[in-house]
Amino acid sequence: MTTKTKQIIRIGQIIIEFLLEGKDTKGQFAMFEITIPGNAKVPIPRSHEQYDQTIYGLKGVMTFVVDGVPIDIAAGETCFIPRGSIHGFKNHRKEDAKALAIVTPALIGPDFFRNSTEVFCAHSPCDAEKLKKALKKYGLVPALPN
């Protein structure tokens, strides 16, 4: 077993540090840390068609909304997001929040985040059609407002 260097990806104020990707786990899972500063701009709500996601709080508190239900995730707490569930997250507090995310199977990796800044709509306004196309490539469906 070898030790890997973390891959750090910045999207706006959000920091994503990939720990393991599909090629490291024979496609079984991907694992990354996500740091969200207080009141940072975050991605629009979305769902994943072909993978589940588990969140484990490491620092601070981030609020996930899964199928309309808000869930505060503090250090040591978990949240399971099954495929097909519409979800999003925010950090409503002043201090940074950090969590570990595990995606099973590993259908997204660092390339998704590197190539999809527009997916996160970090810069308003979003181009809805461009967003749908970019997300679909990775099996995600945006929950766009009407």
ZAKOLMI-646399 format. One record per residue: residue number from 1; chain; residue in three letters; y, z, x negated of N, C-alpha, C, O in turn. Coordinates in steps of 0.001 Angstrom, whole numbers, always signed. Last residue first. Layout:
// ZAKOLMI-646399
+-----+-------+------+---------+---------+---------+---------+---------+---------+---------+---------+---------+---------+---------+---------+
:  nr : kette : rest :     n.v :     n.w :     n.u :    ca.v :    ca.w :    ca.u :     c.v :     c.w :     c.u :     o.v :     o.w :     o.u :
+-----+-------+------+---------+---------+---------+---------+---------+---------+---------+---------+---------+---------+---------+---------+
: NUM :     A :  ALA :       Y :       Z :       X :       Y :       Z :       X :       Y :       Z :       X :       Y :       Z :       X :
...
+-----+-------+------+---------+---------+---------+---------+---------+---------+---------+---------+---------+---------+---------+---------+
//
This chain:
// ZAKOLMI-646399
+-----+-------+------+---------+---------+---------+---------+---------+---------+---------+---------+---------+---------+---------+---------+
:  nr : kette : rest :     n.v :     n.w :     n.u :    ca.v :    ca.w :    ca.u :     c.v :     c.w :     c.u :     o.v :     o.w :     o.u :
+-----+-------+------+---------+---------+---------+---------+---------+---------+---------+---------+---------+---------+---------+---------+
: 146 :     A :  ASN :  +26659 :  -10532 :  +38282 :  +26879 :  -11733 :  +39121 :  +28309 :  -12194 :  +39046 :  +28673 :  -13183 :  +39682 :
: 145 :     A :  PRO :  +25764 :   -9629 :  +34930 :  +26415 :   -9339 :  +36207 :  +26640 :  -10628 :  +36977 :  +26793 :  -11695 :  +36382 :
: 144 :     A :  LEU :  +22518 :  -10106 :  +33473 :  +23928 :  -10468 :  +33556 :  +24506 :  -10091 :  +34914 :  +23829 :  -10215 :  +35934 :
: 143 :     A :  ALA :  +20322 :   -9096 :  +31663 :  +20664 :   -8645 :  +33022 :  +22161 :   -8867 :  +33178 :  +22963 :   -7943 :  +33036 :
: 142 :     A :  PRO :  +18409 :  -11458 :  +29784 :  +19619 :  -10670 :  +29981 :  +19786 :  -10273 :  +31437 :  +19431 :  -11031 :  +32338 :
: 141 :     A :  VAL :  +15240 :  -11188 :  +28496 :  +15951 :  -11710 :  +29656 :  +17202 :  -10860 :  +29843 :  +17085 :   -9651 :  +30045 :
: 140 :     A :  LEU :  +13312 :  -12204 :  +25656 :  +14187 :  -11265 :  +26340 :  +14910 :  -11960 :  +27482 :  +15159 :  -13165 :  +27438 :
: 139 :     A :  GLY :  +11861 :  -13840 :  +23942 :  +11174 :  -13188 :  +25046 :  +12001 :  -12132 :  +25766 :  +11441 :  -11253 :  +26421 :
: 138 :     A :  TYR :  +13322 :  -15225 :  +22100 :  +12658 :  -14009 :  +21631 :  +12001 :  -13211 :  +22769 :  +11631 :  -12051 :  +22586 :
: 137 :     A :  LYS :  +14389 :  -17286 :  +23577 :  +13649 :  -17631 :  +22350 :  +12835 :  -16444 :  +21849 :  +11779 :  -16627 :  +21243 :
: 136 :     A :  LYS :  +15932 :  -15925 :  +25425 :  +14640 :  -16476 :  +25847 :  +13755 :  -16820 :  +24648 :  +12535 :  -16666 :  +24697 :
: 135 :     A :  LEU :  +18292 :  -15398 :  +23979 :  +17378 :  -14308 :  +24331 :  +15995 :  -14829 :  +24678 :  +14991 :  -14243 :  +24273 :
: 134 :     A :  ALA :  +19422 :  -17976 :  +23797 :  +19107 :  -17219 :  +22584 :  +18111 :  -16104 :  +22877 :  +17181 :  -15888 :  +22100 :
: 133 :     A :  LYS :  +19741 :  -18626 :  +26552 :  +18920 :  -19460 :  +25676 :  +18492 :  -18693 :  +24424 :  +17326 :  -18753 :  +24031 :
: 132 :     A :  LYS :  +21517 :  -16631 :  +27435 :  +20184 :  -16773 :  +28049 :  +19244 :  -17540 :  +27131 :  +18089 :  -17154 :  +26952 :
: 131 :     A :  LEU :  +23774 :  -17226 :  +25792 :  +23095 :  -15935 :  +25715 :  +21678 :  -16028 :  +26272 :  +20736 :  -15551 :  +25640 :
: 130 :     A :  LYS :  +24509 :  -19710 :  +26715 :  +24123 :  -19570 :  +25312 :  +23330 :  -18273 :  +25122 :  +22344 :  -18235 :  +24385 :
: 129 :     A :  GLU :  +25185 :  -18974 :  +29343 :  +24101 :  -19930 :  +29101 :  +23595 :  -19851 :  +27662 :  +22390 :  -19918 :  +27420 :
: 128 :     A :  ALA :  +27337 :  -17110 :  +28977 :  +26100 :  -16736 :  +29677 :  +24944 :  -17688 :  +29370 :  +23821 :  -17231 :  +29155 :
: 127 :     A :  ASP :  +29152 :  -16145 :  +26481 :  +28783 :  -17438 :  +27042 :  +27402 :  -17232 :  +27655 :  +26405 :  -17185 :  +26935 :
: 126 :     A :  CYS :  +31234 :  -13271 :  +26863 :  +29936 :  -13867 :  +26549 :  +29832 :  -15251 :  +27163 :  +30366 :  -15498 :  +28244 :
: 125 :     A :  PRO :  +34620 :  -12919 :  +25598 :  +33613 :  -12903 :  +26659 :  +32316 :  -13563 :  +26188 :  +32316 :  -14325 :  +25221 :
: 124 :     A :  SER :  +33696 :  -10315 :  +23259 :  +33833 :  -10802 :  +24637 :  +34718 :  -12025 :  +24640 :  +35531 :  -12162 :  +23726 :
: 123 :     A :  HIS :  +31446 :   -9732 :  +20859 :  +32785 :  -10291 :  +21020 :  +32876 :  -10886 :  +22414 :  +32194 :  -11866 :  +22714 :
: 122 :     A :  ALA :  +28949 :   -8887 :  +21177 :  +29852 :   -7986 :  +20471 :  +31295 :   -8458 :  +20592 :  +32236 :   -7678 :  +20446 :
: 121 :     A :  CYS :  +26714 :   -9861 :  +22521 :  +28047 :   -9974 :  +23116 :  +29025 :   -9000 :  +22478 :  +29829 :   -8370 :  +23164 :
: 120 :     A :  PHE :  +24228 :  -10024 :  +21511 :  +24743 :   -8690 :  +21768 :  +26126 :   -8700 :  +22389 :  +26653 :   -7646 :  +22747 :
: 119 :     A :  VAL :  +23878 :  -12674 :  +21063 :  +23038 :  -12028 :  +22067 :  +23625 :  -10680 :  +22457 :  +23523 :  -10257 :  +23608 :
: 118 :     A :  GLU :  +25400 :  -13270 :  +18865 :  +25930 :  -13635 :  +20182 :  +25130 :  -13000 :  +21312 :  +25657 :  -12807 :  +22408 :
: 117 :     A :  THR :  +23671 :  -12482 :  +16848 :  +24872 :  -11695 :  +17085 :  +25447 :  -12010 :  +18460 :  +25932 :  -11112 :  +19148 :
: 116 :     A :  SER :  +21118 :  -13426 :  +16030 :  +21462 :  -13277 :  +17447 :  +22682 :  -12416 :  +17706 :  +22720 :  -11687 :  +18698 :
: 115 :     A :  ASN :  +20035 :  -13478 :  +13527 :  +20406 :  -14756 :  +14136 :  +20971 :  -14638 :  +15537 :  +21273 :  -15650 :  +16169 :
: 114 :     A :  ARG :  +19459 :  -10820 :  +12902 :  +20330 :  -11595 :  +12029 :  +20873 :  -12839 :  +12727 :  +22033 :  -13208 :  +12540 :
: 113 :     A :  PHE :  +17676 :  -10131 :  +14968 :  +18974 :   -9465 :  +14876 :  +19950 :  -10242 :  +14004 :  +21137 :  -10320 :  +14321 :
: 112 :     A :  PHE :  +15534 :  -11909 :  +14432 :  +16145 :  -11838 :  +15764 :  +17540 :  -11252 :  +15657 :  +18491 :  -11816 :  +16198 :
: 111 :     A :  ASP :  +14863 :  -11251 :  +11790 :  +15490 :  -12549 :  +12086 :  +16149 :  -12563 :  +13456 :  +17211 :  -13163 :  +13626 :
: 110 :     A :  PRO :  +13555 :   -8734 :  +11959 :  +14912 :   -8840 :  +11413 :  +15610 :  -10150 :  +11751 :  +16821 :  -10165 :  +11975 :
: 109 :     A :  GLY :  +11782 :   -9241 :  +15073 :  +11908 :   -8718 :  +13722 :  +13334 :   -8886 :  +13245 :  +14230 :   -9152 :  +14046 :
: 108 :     A :  ILE :   +9542 :   -9215 :  +17850 :  +10875 :   -9405 :  +17282 :  +10898 :   -8744 :  +15916 :  +10139 :   -7816 :  +15640 :
: 107 :     A :  LEU :   +6890 :   -8718 :  +18328 :   +7390 :  -10054 :  +18668 :   +8844 :  -10269 :  +18294 :   +9344 :  -11389 :  +18403 :
: 106 :     A :  ALA :   +4600 :   -6798 :  +17733 :   +5786 :   -7094 :  +16915 :   +6311 :   -8503 :  +17165 :   +6188 :   -9378 :  +16308 :
: 105 :     A :  PRO :   +3596 :   -5551 :  +21015 :   +3364 :   -6010 :  +19645 :   +4674 :   -6440 :  +18984 :   +5728 :   -6440 :  +19620 :
: 104 :     A :  THR :   +5932 :   -3011 :  +20398 :   +4512 :   -3377 :  +20373 :   +4217 :   -4457 :  +21405 :   +4562 :   -4288 :  +22575 :
: 103 :     A :  VAL :   +8367 :   -1443 :  +18492 :   +8123 :   -2559 :  +19400 :   +6651 :   -2965 :  +19257 :   +6176 :   -3231 :  +18153 :
: 102 :     A :  ILE :  +10180 :   +1445 :  +18129 :   +8898 :    +808 :  +17826 :   +8627 :    -222 :  +18911 :   +8654 :     +91 :  +20101 :
: 101 :     A :  ALA :  +12987 :   +2981 :  +16686 :  +12470 :   +2103 :  +17737 :  +11173 :   +1461 :  +17249 :  +11081 :    +997 :  +16113 :
: 100 :     A :  LEU :  +14668 :   +5957 :  +16189 :  +13610 :   +5095 :  +15678 :  +13095 :   +4279 :  +16850 :  +12797 :   +4838 :  +17906 :
:  99 :     A :  ALA :  +18212 :   +6548 :  +16207 :  +16878 :   +6606 :  +16802 :  +15944 :   +5671 :  +16057 :  +16371 :   +4728 :  +15391 :
:  98 :     A :  LYS :  +21298 :   +8252 :  +16199 :  +20329 :   +7448 :  +15463 :  +18963 :   +7643 :  +16092 :  +18593 :   +8756 :  +16466 :
:  97 :     A :  ALA :  +24786 :   +8438 :  +16750 :  +23430 :   +8681 :  +17242 :  +22501 :   +7749 :  +16485 :  +22855 :   +6614 :  +16169 :
:  96 :     A :  ASP :  +27781 :  +10014 :  +15595 :  +26807 :   +8924 :  +15546 :  +25485 :   +9381 :  +16145 :  +25116 :  +10552 :  +16058 :
:  95 :     A :  GLU :  +29941 :  +11807 :  +17881 :  +29130 :  +11706 :  +16668 :  +28160 :  +10532 :  +16750 :  +27768 :  +10112 :  +17838 :
:  94 :     A :  LYS :  +31071 :  +11549 :  +20444 :  +31888 :  +11239 :  +19266 :  +31039 :  +11046 :  +18013 :  +31372 :  +10216 :  +17167 :
:  93 :     A :  ARG :  +29156 :   +9897 :  +23086 :  +29674 :  +11036 :  +22341 :  +30469 :  +10595 :  +21116 :  +30527 :   +9408 :  +20796 :
:  92 :     A :  HIS :  +27808 :   +7896 :  +24311 :  +29037 :   +8360 :  +24951 :  +29726 :   +9472 :  +24167 :  +30793 :   +9935 :  +24572 :
:  91 :     A :  ASN :  +26197 :   +5251 :  +23410 :  +26455 :   +6553 :  +22796 :  +27809 :   +6993 :  +23339 :  +28847 :   +6517 :  +22878 :
:  90 :     A :  LYS :  +23798 :   +3441 :  +25360 :  +25163 :   +3733 :  +24928 :  +25157 :   +5052 :  +24171 :  +24230 :   +5855 :  +24285 :
:  89 :     A :  PHE :  +21618 :    +776 :  +26481 :  +21890 :   +2083 :  +25883 :  +23346 :   +2196 :  +25508 :  +24046 :   +1195 :  +25355 :
:  88 :     A :  GLY :  +19301 :    -661 :  +28854 :  +20425 :    -741 :  +27938 :  +20650 :    +646 :  +27376 :  +19954 :   +1591 :  +27749 :
:  87 :     A :  HIS :  +16900 :   -2523 :  +30789 :  +17386 :   -1355 :  +30073 :  +18580 :   -1690 :  +29195 :  +18824 :   -2845 :  +28848 :
:  86 :     A :  ILE :  +14407 :   -3364 :  +33018 :  +15787 :   -3643 :  +32615 :  +16331 :   -2369 :  +31981 :  +16238 :   -1283 :  +32553 :
:  85 :     A :  SER :  +11038 :   -3933 :  +32190 :  +12048 :   -2968 :  +32640 :  +13428 :   -3365 :  +32127 :  +13597 :   -3664 :  +30945 :
:  84 :     A :  GLY :   +9284 :   -5713 :  +30968 :   +9794 :   -6037 :  +32294 :  +10865 :   -5092 :  +32809 :  +11544 :   -5419 :  +33782 :
:  83 :     A :  ARG :   +7396 :   -3290 :  +29206 :   +7820 :   -4684 :  +29371 :   +8224 :   -4928 :  +30824 :   +7604 :   -4428 :  +31762 :
:  82 :     A :  PRO :   +8732 :     +65 :  +29199 :   +7664 :    -914 :  +29396 :   +8217 :   -2322 :  +29557 :   +9354 :   -2517 :  +29987 :
:  81 :     A :  ILE :   +9900 :   +2258 :  +27104 :  +10470 :   +1163 :  +27875 :   +9386 :    +100 :  +28032 :   +9143 :    -680 :  +27111 :
:  80 :     A :  PHE :   +9997 :   +5707 :  +26694 :   +9144 :   +4519 :  +26681 :   +9762 :   +3477 :  +27603 :  +10107 :   +3776 :  +28746 :
:  79 :     A :  CYS :  +11505 :   +8044 :  +24642 :  +11683 :   +7231 :  +25841 :  +10789 :   +5998 :  +25681 :  +10826 :   +5329 :  +24648 :
:  78 :     A :  THR :  +11757 :  +11397 :  +23267 :  +11274 :  +10022 :  +23334 :  +11589 :   +9367 :  +24665 :  +11891 :  +10024 :  +25661 :
:  77 :     A :  GLU :  +13279 :  +13717 :  +20918 :  +12912 :  +13283 :  +22267 :  +12543 :  +11807 :  +22265 :  +12956 :  +11055 :  +21383 :
:  76 :     A :  GLY :  +14203 :  +14323 :  +18392 :  +12894 :  +14830 :  +18776 :  +12446 :  +14430 :  +20172 :  +11334 :  +14771 :  +20576 :
:  75 :     A :  ALA :  +17579 :  +14241 :  +19281 :  +16613 :  +14328 :  +18186 :  +15325 :  +14977 :  +18674 :  +15347 :  +16043 :  +19291 :
:  74 :     A :  ALA :  +17843 :  +12870 :  +22641 :  +18339 :  +13647 :  +21506 :  +17268 :  +13651 :  +20420 :  +16175 :  +13122 :  +20621 :
:  73 :     A :  ILE :  +18533 :  +10767 :  +25095 :  +17540 :  +10913 :  +24035 :  +18215 :  +11620 :  +22863 :  +19055 :  +11037 :  +22177 :
:  72 :     A :  ASP :  +18938 :  +10745 :  +28545 :  +19534 :  +11150 :  +27271 :  +18424 :  +11407 :  +26269 :  +17490 :  +12161 :  +26540 :
:  71 :     A :  ILE :  +18668 :   +8250 :  +30809 :  +17818 :   +9171 :  +30052 :  +18538 :   +9480 :  +28742 :  +18731 :   +8588 :  +27916 :
:  70 :     A :  PRO :  +19292 :   +6937 :  +34060 :  +19806 :   +7356 :  +32758 :  +18902 :   +8412 :  +32119 :  +18433 :   +9336 :  +32784 :
:  69 :     A :  VAL :  +17765 :   +4317 :  +35724 :  +17665 :   +5766 :  +35523 :  +18208 :   +6136 :  +34144 :  +17649 :   +5697 :  +33139 :
:  68 :     A :  GLY :  +17695 :   +1541 :  +35932 :  +18704 :   +2277 :  +36683 :  +18700 :   +3783 :  +36492 :  +19558 :   +4468 :  +37049 :
:  67 :     A :  ASP :  +15679 :    +798 :  +34132 :  +15530 :    +508 :  +35556 :  +16443 :   +1384 :  +36404 :  +16040 :   +1903 :  +37446 :
:  66 :     A :  VAL :  +17073 :   +2987 :  +31980 :  +15862 :   +2188 :  +32155 :  +15624 :   +2041 :  +33655 :  +15397 :   +3024 :  +34359 :
:  65 :     A :  VAL :  +19472 :   +3647 :  +29787 :  +19329 :   +3463 :  +31226 :  +18166 :   +2494 :  +31393 :  +18254 :   +1330 :  +31002 :
:  64 :     A :  PHE :  +19927 :   +6064 :  +27282 :  +19279 :   +4842 :  +27713 :  +19309 :   +4817 :  +29230 :  +19185 :   +5857 :  +29878 :
:  63 :     A :  THR :  +22225 :   +7531 :  +25254 :  +21786 :   +7464 :  +26644 :  +21207 :   +6090 :  +26908 :  +21895 :   +5076 :  +26780 :
:  62 :     A :  MET :  +21775 :   +9500 :  +22362 :  +22117 :   +8218 :  +22973 :  +21533 :   +8203 :  +24376 :  +20483 :   +8789 :  +24639 :
:  61 :     A :  VAL :  +22864 :  +12036 :  +20263 :  +22290 :  +11748 :  +21581 :  +22733 :  +10356 :  +22002 :  +23927 :  +10056 :  +22003 :
:  60 :     A :  GLY :  +21910 :  +13050 :  +16914 :  +22862 :  +12860 :  +17997 :  +22140 :  +12635 :  +19314 :  +20971 :  +12988 :  +19470 :
:  59 :     A :  LYS :  +18925 :  +11657 :  +15587 :  +20197 :  +12349 :  +15360 :  +21121 :  +12079 :  +16531 :  +21110 :  +10980 :  +17085 :
:  58 :     A :  LEU :  +16503 :  +10595 :  +16531 :  +16558 :  +11182 :  +15192 :  +17796 :  +12055 :  +14977 :  +17734 :  +13067 :  +14278 :
:  57 :     A :  GLY :  +14364 :   +9810 :  +19255 :  +15662 :  +10271 :  +18776 :  +15582 :  +10945 :  +17424 :  +14701 :  +11771 :  +17187 :
:  56 :     A :  TYR :  +12491 :   +7007 :  +19688 :  +12365 :   +8402 :  +19270 :  +13700 :   +8823 :  +18665 :  +14128 :   +8249 :  +17663 :
:  55 :     A :  ILE :  +11299 :   +4617 :  +21976 :  +12450 :   +5143 :  +21248 :  +12193 :   +6606 :  +20927 :  +11733 :   +7363 :  +21782 :
:  54 :     A :  THR :   +9300 :   +1773 :  +22318 :   +9356 :   +3226 :  +22357 :  +10507 :   +3673 :  +21472 :  +10677 :   +3176 :  +20359 :
:  53 :     A :  GLN :   +8617 :   -1085 :  +24231 :   +9441 :    -465 :  +23199 :   +9429 :   +1046 :  +23406 :   +9535 :   +1531 :  +24532 :
:  52 :     A :  ASP :   +6449 :   -3916 :  +24688 :   +6940 :   -2602 :  +25067 :   +7776 :   -2062 :  +23913 :   +7661 :   -2517 :  +22775 :
:  51 :     A :  TYR :   +6641 :   -7469 :  +25403 :   +6403 :   -6317 :  +24529 :   +7022 :   -5056 :  +25108 :   +7969 :   -5101 :  +25893 :
:  50 :     A :  GLN :   +7312 :   -9625 :  +27029 :   +5995 :   -9599 :  +26384 :   +5770 :   -8455 :  +25410 :   +4795 :   -8474 :  +24659 :
:  49 :     A :  GLU :   +9876 :   -9505 :  +28165 :   +8759 :   -9999 :  +28969 :   +7397 :   -9705 :  +28356 :   +6419 :   -9549 :  +29086 :
:  48 :     A :  HIS :  +12366 :   -7139 :  +28289 :  +11463 :   -7881 :  +27405 :  +10265 :   -8276 :  +28242 :   +9705 :   -7444 :  +28957 :
:  47 :     A :  SER :  +15754 :   -7155 :  +29518 :  +14347 :   -6769 :  +29621 :  +13560 :   -7607 :  +28625 :  +14025 :   -8653 :  +28173 :
:  46 :     A :  ARG :  +19064 :   -5678 :  +29306 :  +18108 :   -6773 :  +29187 :  +16714 :   -6253 :  +29488 :  +16517 :   -5055 :  +29690 :
:  45 :     A :  PRO :  +22624 :   -5028 :  +29057 :  +21268 :   -4689 :  +29510 :  +20371 :   -5924 :  +29513 :  +20833 :   -7051 :  +29693 :
:  44 :     A :  ILE :  +24336 :   -6005 :  +26005 :  +24224 :   -5979 :  +27463 :  +22805 :   -5554 :  +27850 :  +21880 :   -5705 :  +27053 :
:  43 :     A :  PRO :  +24868 :   -3843 :  +23128 :  +24351 :   -5044 :  +23801 :  +24326 :   -4877 :  +25316 :  +24298 :   -3762 :  +25836 :
:  42 :     A :  VAL :  +28021 :   -2001 :  +22693 :  +26565 :   -2156 :  +22618 :  +26120 :   -3421 :  +23340 :  +26900 :   -4014 :  +24085 :
:  41 :     A :  LYS :  +30632 :    -511 :  +20930 :  +30253 :   -1621 :  +21812 :  +28767 :   -1875 :  +21599 :  +28304 :   -1955 :  +20462 :
:  40 :     A :  ALA :  +30611 :   +3085 :  +20597 :  +30524 :   +1730 :  +20037 :  +30199 :    +714 :  +21129 :  +29564 :   +1047 :  +22129 :
:  39 :     A :  ASN :  +30856 :   +5843 :  +21104 :  +31599 :   +4883 :  +21929 :  +31613 :   +3454 :  +21388 :  +32531 :   +2691 :  +21689 :
:  38 :     A :  GLY :  +29745 :   +6720 :  +17875 :  +30267 :   +7153 :  +19168 :  +31111 :   +6076 :  +19824 :  +31972 :   +5470 :  +19186 :
:  37 :     A :  PRO :  +27438 :   +4332 :  +16416 :  +28582 :   +5239 :  +16367 :  +29035 :   +5624 :  +17781 :  +28737 :   +4928 :  +18751 :
:  36 :     A :  ILE :  +24090 :   +4143 :  +16154 :  +25162 :   +3734 :  +17052 :  +26297 :   +4747 :  +16951 :  +26136 :   +5898 :  +17357 :
:  35 :     A :  THR :  +21395 :   +2891 :  +14403 :  +22482 :   +3866 :  +14385 :  +23629 :   +3310 :  +15217 :  +24078 :   +2180 :  +15023 :
:  34 :     A :  ILE :  +17961 :   +2553 :  +14438 :  +19213 :   +2018 :  +14960 :  +20227 :   +3148 :  +14993 :  +19965 :   +4221 :  +15536 :
:  33 :     A :  GLU :  +15132 :   +1623 :  +12556 :  +16082 :   +2658 :  +12940 :  +17339 :   +1969 :  +13433 :  +17734 :    +927 :  +12910 :
:  32 :     A :  PHE :  +12038 :     +23 :  +13502 :  +13356 :     +31 :  +12896 :  +14156 :   +1229 :  +13378 :  +13904 :   +1779 :  +14451 :
:  31 :     A :  MET :   +8989 :   -1686 :  +13479 :   +9647 :    -390 :  +13542 :  +10992 :    -478 :  +12825 :  +11086 :    -979 :  +11704 :
:  30 :     A :  ALA :   +6471 :   -3475 :  +15243 :   +7628 :   -3500 :  +14355 :   +8335 :   -2162 :  +14535 :   +8288 :   -1571 :  +15614 :
:  29 :     A :  PHE :   +2892 :   -4053 :  +15434 :   +4140 :   -3408 :  +15837 :   +5220 :   -3663 :  +14803 :   +4943 :   -4014 :  +13656 :
:  28 :     A :  GLN :    +937 :   -6086 :  +14898 :    +671 :   -4997 :  +15845 :   +1937 :   -4309 :  +16337 :   +2054 :   -4009 :  +17525 :
:  27 :     A :  GLY :   +1111 :   -8044 :  +12975 :   +1636 :   -8334 :  +14305 :   +1474 :   -7218 :  +15319 :   +1836 :   -7385 :  +16484 :
:  26 :     A :  LYS :    +269 :   -6877 :  +10633 :    -585 :   -7895 :  +11254 :    -200 :   -8130 :  +12713 :   -1051 :   -8377 :  +13568 :
:  25 :     A :  THR :   +2337 :   -5438 :   +9598 :   +1401 :   -4723 :  +10471 :    +417 :   -5658 :  +11166 :    -199 :   -5287 :  +12165 :
:  24 :     A :  ASP :   +4072 :   -7015 :   +8194 :   +3575 :   -5815 :   +7519 :   +2445 :   -5137 :   +8296 :   +1683 :   -4355 :   +7729 :
:  23 :     A :  LYS :   +4840 :   -8961 :   +9948 :   +4051 :   -9392 :   +8787 :   +3478 :   -8206 :   +8014 :   +2514 :   -8360 :   +7264 :
:  22 :     A :  GLY :   +6417 :   -7442 :  +11798 :   +5100 :   -7963 :  +12147 :   +4241 :   -8353 :  +10960 :   +3035 :   -8103 :  +10961 :
:  21 :     A :  GLU :   +7919 :   -4797 :   +9831 :   +7970 :   -5928 :  +10748 :   +6558 :   -6465 :  +10937 :   +5616 :   -5989 :  +10304 :
:  20 :     A :  LEU :   +9398 :   -1656 :   +9197 :   +8190 :   -2490 :   +9205 :   +8405 :   -3630 :  +10183 :   +9005 :   -3445 :  +11242 :
:  19 :     A :  LEU :  +12136 :   -1065 :   +9060 :  +11192 :    -333 :   +8225 :   +9881 :   -1102 :   +8084 :   +9320 :   -1192 :   +6992 :
:  18 :     A :  PHE :  +15419 :   -2163 :   +9332 :  +14007 :   -2479 :   +9568 :  +13138 :   -1759 :   +8552 :  +13372 :   -1832 :   +7345 :
:  17 :     A :  GLU :  +18121 :    -796 :  +10655 :  +17389 :    -744 :   +9386 :  +15916 :    -974 :   +9679 :  +15238 :     -94 :  +10211 :
:  16 :     A :  ILE :  +21172 :   -1581 :  +12022 :  +19732 :   -1659 :  +12251 :  +19060 :   -1711 :  +10882 :  +19386 :   -2559 :  +10051 :
:  15 :     A :  ILE :  +24150 :    -377 :  +13312 :  +23386 :    -598 :  +12086 :  +21904 :    -549 :  +12435 :  +21436 :    +400 :  +13063 :
:  14 :     A :  ILE :  +27035 :   -1406 :  +15111 :  +25647 :    -962 :  +15140 :  +24947 :   -1319 :  +13823 :  +25126 :   -2414 :  +13288 :
:  13 :     A :  GLN :  +29488 :   -2569 :  +15196 :  +29419 :   -1223 :  +14645 :  +27982 :    -706 :  +14527 :  +27748 :    +330 :  +13903 :
:  12 :     A :  GLY :  +28361 :   -5805 :  +14703 :  +29509 :   -5007 :  +15118 :  +29424 :   -3658 :  +14423 :  +29302 :   -3597 :  +13200 :
:  11 :     A :  ILE :  +25496 :   -5342 :  +13237 :  +25987 :   -6149 :  +14359 :  +27129 :   -5350 :  +14967 :  +26910 :   -4353 :  +15654 :
:  10 :     A :  ARG :  +23828 :   -5409 :  +10207 :  +24966 :   -4870 :  +10961 :  +25367 :   -5866 :  +12040 :  +25550 :   -7057 :  +11787 :
:   9 :     A :  ILE :  +20825 :   -4484 :   +8731 :  +21510 :   -5529 :   +9486 :  +22623 :   -4858 :  +10287 :  +22389 :   -3858 :  +10965 :
:   8 :     A :  ILE :  +18817 :   -3900 :   +5994 :  +19912 :   -3384 :   +6801 :  +20665 :   -4553 :   +7417 :  +21085 :   -5480 :   +6726 :
:   7 :     A :  GLN :  +15594 :   -3284 :   +5216 :  +16488 :   -4396 :   +5488 :  +17560 :   -3885 :   +6432 :  +17254 :   -3478 :   +7552 :
:   6 :     A :  LYS :  +14283 :   -1182 :   +2686 :  +14785 :   -1341 :   +4041 :  +15685 :   -2565 :   +4118 :  +16447 :   -2845 :   +3193 :
:   5 :     A :  THR :  +11667 :   -2149 :    +611 :  +13082 :   -1858 :    +692 :  +13519 :   -2097 :   +2131 :  +13158 :   -3112 :   +2728 :
:   4 :     A :  LYS :   +8404 :    -668 :    +742 :   +9339 :   -1752 :   +1005 :  +10766 :   -1257 :    +938 :  +11040 :     -81 :   +1181 :
:   3 :     A :  THR :   +5622 :    +107 :   -1211 :   +6833 :    +594 :    -571 :   +7786 :    -568 :    -428 :   +7961 :   -1360 :   -1354 :
:   2 :     A :  THR :   +2216 :    -801 :    -533 :   +3444 :    -878 :   -1310 :   +4601 :    -316 :    -507 :   +4560 :    -270 :    +723 :
:   1 :     A :  MET :   -1177 :      +0 :    -848 :      +0 :      +0 :      +0 :   +1233 :      +0 :    -888 :   +1286 :    +721 :   -1884 :
+-----+-------+------+---------+---------+---------+---------+---------+---------+---------+---------+---------+---------+---------+---------+
//
